[in-house]
């Protein structure tokens, strides 16, 4: 048995496999049946008499099938030392219990505290832009400084914003949790296996409510989004087109009465349209930095006031450097030739100012001699 797993875990895993089983239904069953083991050992007649239901999911054939599946999964869990968290366990994420469609059981690789004081989900498009990636990095950096050791970052291990969030957390030593749309026998996508391993090694986790025997299909990803939303105090959508999984996660989070924040963008940018629409429809609040999120959540900063003040200030800039910053704020990313034309400045002189701004961490150098604010 994997370390920390209950002796009753086989029957709990089997109960979790029953079609339609959720926290509310499981609790009602256990109010009238002594234990999960009794549920699987009772006759069809006795079980239907107690539940008052003739559903096929109570029939012996279906229950026996779930037990056999749980026995196979038990061998996998023990071999891989996977934690199995059941909804009655103290270590089960309590935020998840407040979601109406929460699973009753989670499979977990890693020892992350899923009941940490501050848990933030960060989601967005799989086609993340430099603007979104830079914001994601700065947001996690700011949160890690303001909340010190009381932060966990949750996302879905997908391409784009998800992996940007995980990597930003890893860079700052922040525990980060990846919620999978498949069992823990694989990492999806496979390109992120090394990231997942680092997440576990650095105090984070990879979690799923799917078994190693379940097949990946499209519906898993939408179902996975409910766990991303429910594990967290709030969800931040960094970038999204008018349609996408990130908007689904935002809507689910709102249905759980969780705060939803979005990063505003230019109205012409494809992957800011979804975020801007959430703001326009009063479905989410706009944030521009970590301090905005803390203020909205009314979380207390652990950073001393002097340091917090320093974070808000740019390094001292020359007049030329300030002009560059003003132009990039106004226009977004610009080619060096456009900047030179706007400033009526020779390229060689402009280049010197750009290099210094990049060194100070004020701007970012992009491919193709383009520049943007960090």
LINZI-V843963 format. One record per residue. RES is the residue in one small letter. PHI is phi in whole degrees, -180 to 180 (NA if undefined). Layout:
# LINZI-V843963
res->RES phi->PHI
res->RES phi->PHI
This chain:
# LINZI-V843963
res->x phi->NA
res->x phi->-61
res->x phi->-56
res->x phi->88
res->x phi->-81
res->x phi->-73
res->x phi->-62
res->x phi->-88
res->x phi->-64
res->x phi->-58
res->x phi->-70
res->x phi->-69
res->x phi->-64
res->x phi->-66
res->x phi->-64
res->x phi->-63
res->x phi->-81
res->x phi->-64
res->x phi->-57
res->x phi->80
res->x phi->-76
res->x phi->-133
res->x phi->-60
res->x phi->-63
res->x phi->-67
res->x phi->-61
res->x phi->-66
res->x phi->-65
res->x phi->-63
res->x phi->-73
res->x phi->-74
res->x phi->-119
res->x phi->-119
res->x phi->-57
res->x phi->-160
res->x phi->-62
res->x phi->-61
res->x phi->-63
res->x phi->-57
res->x phi->-85
res->x phi->-97
res->x phi->-70
res->x phi->-74
res->x phi->-56
res->x phi->-62
res->x phi->-65
res->x phi->-66
res->x phi->-68
res->x phi->-68
res->x phi->-71
res->x phi->-85
res->x phi->70
res->x phi->-130
res->x phi->-109
res->x phi->-62
res->x phi->-67
res->x phi->-71
res->x phi->-87
res->x phi->-68
res->x phi->-55
res->x phi->-58
res->x phi->-69
res->x phi->-65
res->x phi->-65
res->x phi->-63
res->x phi->-67
res->x phi->-68
res->x phi->-64
res->x phi->-64
res->x phi->-65
res->x phi->-64
res->x phi->-65
res->x phi->-68
res->x phi->-61
res->x phi->-64
res->x phi->-66
res->x phi->-60
res->x phi->-68
res->x phi->-68
res->x phi->-98
res->x phi->54
res->x phi->-92
res->x phi->-79
res->x phi->-117
res->x phi->-101
res->x phi->-105
res->x phi->-64
res->x phi->-93
res->x phi->-76
res->x phi->-64
res->x phi->-85
res->x phi->-64
res->x phi->-61
res->x phi->-67
res->x phi->-62
res->x phi->-65
res->x phi->-66
res->x phi->-84
res->x phi->-97
res->x phi->-63
res->x phi->-111
res->x phi->-67
res->x phi->-71
res->x phi->-89
res->x phi->-150
res->x phi->-127
res->x phi->-97
res->x phi->-134
res->x phi->-107
res->x phi->115
res->x phi->-112
res->x phi->-62
res->x phi->-79
res->x phi->-77
res->x phi->-112
res->x phi->-59
res->x phi->-64
res->x phi->-129
res->x phi->-124
res->x phi->-123
res->x phi->-93
res->x phi->-125
res->x phi->-135
res->x phi->169
res->x phi->-65
res->x phi->-78
res->x phi->-110
res->x phi->-59
res->x phi->-92
res->x phi->-61
res->x phi->-59
res->x phi->-68
res->x phi->-64
res->x phi->-66
res->x phi->-65
res->x phi->-57
res->x phi->-63
res->x phi->-68
res->x phi->-63
res->x phi->-65
res->x phi->-59
res->x phi->-64
res->x phi->-64
res->x phi->-64
res->x phi->-76
res->x phi->-77
res->x phi->-108
res->x phi->50
res->x phi->-96
res->x phi->-117
res->x phi->-127
res->x phi->-129
res->x phi->-106
res->x phi->-116
res->x phi->-157
res->x phi->-113
res->x phi->64
res->x phi->-81
res->x phi->-65
res->x phi->78
res->x phi->-60
res->x phi->-56
res->x phi->-70
res->x phi->-59
res->x phi->-65
res->x phi->-61
res->x phi->-69
res->x phi->-63
res->x phi->-67
res->x phi->-60
res->x phi->-64
res->x phi->-101
res->x phi->72
res->x phi->-94
res->x phi->-59
res->x phi->-135
res->x phi->-116
res->x phi->-103
res->x phi->-99
res->x phi->-93
res->x phi->-100
res->x phi->-151
res->x phi->-70
res->x phi->-84
res->x phi->-78
res->x phi->-148
res->x phi->-110
res->x phi->-125
res->x phi->-75
res->x phi->-62
res->x phi->-62
res->x phi->-102
res->x phi->-62
res->x phi->-64
res->x phi->-63
res->x phi->-62
res->x phi->-63
res->x phi->-65
res->x phi->-59
res->x phi->-67
res->x phi->-64
res->x phi->-100
res->x phi->90
res->x phi->-96
res->x phi->-164
res->x phi->-120
res->x phi->-129
res->x phi->-162
res->x phi->-103
res->x phi->-97
res->x phi->-90
res->x phi->-70
res->x phi->-94
res->x phi->-80
res->x phi->-85
res->x phi->-79
res->x phi->-143
res->x phi->-56
res->x phi->-63
res->x phi->-59
res->x phi->-70
res->x phi->-68
res->x phi->-66
res->x phi->-60
res->x phi->-62
res->x phi->-66
res->x phi->-74
res->x phi->-56
res->x phi->-68
res->x phi->-78
res->x phi->-72
res->x phi->-117
res->x phi->-75
res->x phi->-154
res->x phi->-122
res->x phi->-112
res->x phi->-98
res->x phi->-82
res->x phi->-148
res->x phi->-162
res->x phi->-74
res->x phi->-66
res->x phi->-133
res->x phi->159
res->x phi->-62
res->x phi->-64
res->x phi->-69
res->x phi->-62
res->x phi->-61
res->x phi->-62
res->x phi->-66
res->x phi->-65
res->x phi->-58
res->x phi->-63
res->x phi->-67
res->x phi->-89
res->x phi->63
res->x phi->-98
res->x phi->-71
res->x phi->-123
res->x phi->-123
res->x phi->-135
res->x phi->-98
res->x phi->-70
res->x phi->-145
res->x phi->-66
res->x phi->-65
res->x phi->-88
res->x phi->-84
res->x phi->-56
res->x phi->-93
res->x phi->-114
res->x phi->-62
res->x phi->-65
res->x phi->-65
res->x phi->-62
res->x phi->-68
res->x phi->-62
res->x phi->-66
res->x phi->-61
res->x phi->-90
res->x phi->57
res->x phi->-96
res->x phi->-158
res->x phi->-102
res->x phi->-81
res->x phi->-130
res->x phi->-121
res->x phi->-166
res->x phi->-63
res->x phi->-62
res->x phi->-60
res->x phi->-65
res->x phi->-60
res->x phi->-64
res->x phi->-66
res->x phi->-84
res->x phi->59
res->x phi->-88
res->x phi->-84
res->x phi->-76
res->x phi->-91
res->x phi->-82
res->x phi->-66
res->x phi->-53
res->x phi->-61
res->x phi->-69
res->x phi->-61
res->x phi->-65
res->x phi->-61
res->x phi->-62
res->x phi->-78
res->x phi->-98
res->x phi->-74
res->x phi->-59
res->x phi->-62
res->x phi->-116
res->x phi->-76
res->x phi->-61
res->x phi->-64
res->x phi->-63
res->x phi->-65
res->x phi->-63
res->x phi->-60
res->x phi->-60
res->x phi->-63
res->x phi->-67
res->x phi->-68
res->x phi->-64
res->x phi->-76
res->x phi->-105
res->x phi->83
res->x phi->-77
res->x phi->-134
res->x phi->-75
res->x phi->-59
res->x phi->-66
res->x phi->-67
res->x phi->-61
res->x phi->-61
res->x phi->-67
res->x phi->-64
res->x phi->-99
res->x phi->51
res->x phi->-128
res->x phi->-62
res->x phi->-58
res->x phi->-63
res->x phi->-75
res->x phi->-63
res->x phi->-59
res->x phi->-60
res->x phi->-68
res->x phi->-67
res->x phi->-62
res->x phi->-67
res->x phi->-64
res->x phi->-64
res->x phi->-62
res->x phi->-76
res->x phi->82
res->x phi->-88
res->x phi->-123
res->x phi->-120
res->x phi->-91
res->x phi->-105
res->x phi->-60
res->x phi->77
res->x phi->60
res->x phi->-110
res->x phi->-138
res->x phi->-149
res->x phi->-70
res->x phi->-80
